[in-house]
Amino acid sequence: MTDTLPDRLSSDPTSPFYDATLLERGIGIRFKGVEKTNVEEYCVSEGWVRVSVGKAKDRAGNPMTVKLKGEVEPYLREPPAA
């Protein structure tokens, strides 16, 4: 696997931007220089992240999200030390 990350990635399996193998590898997101752990989707070129809002769900059972605009820096997480 290469170390280049896609411009846009989603954790929703119904999204066309979903990539299971990449998500299993582990992706970290820095948004405006701060580590975010609740990111559902991101787009580097457009400069936004979609983060979940607490434990709230919509009527289809998906997490409620809000779109935040700013500098997005995705990176691959380091594998756990053996």
GIWORA-V623722 format. One record per backbone hydrogen bond with DSSP energy under -1.0 kcal/mol. NH is the residue of the N-H (numbers start at 0). CO is the residue of the C=O. Records with the same first field share a line. If there is no record, write none. Layout:
# GIWORA-V623722
NH->CO + CO
This chain:
# GIWORA-V623722
8->41
9->16
10->39
14->11
17->14
22->18
23->19
24->20
25->21
27->74
29->72
30->33
31->70
33->30
35->28
39->49
40->49
41->8
42->47
43->6
47->42
48->67
49->40
50->65
51->37
52->63
55->52
57->61
60->57
63->55
65->50
67->48
69->46
72->29
74->27
76->25
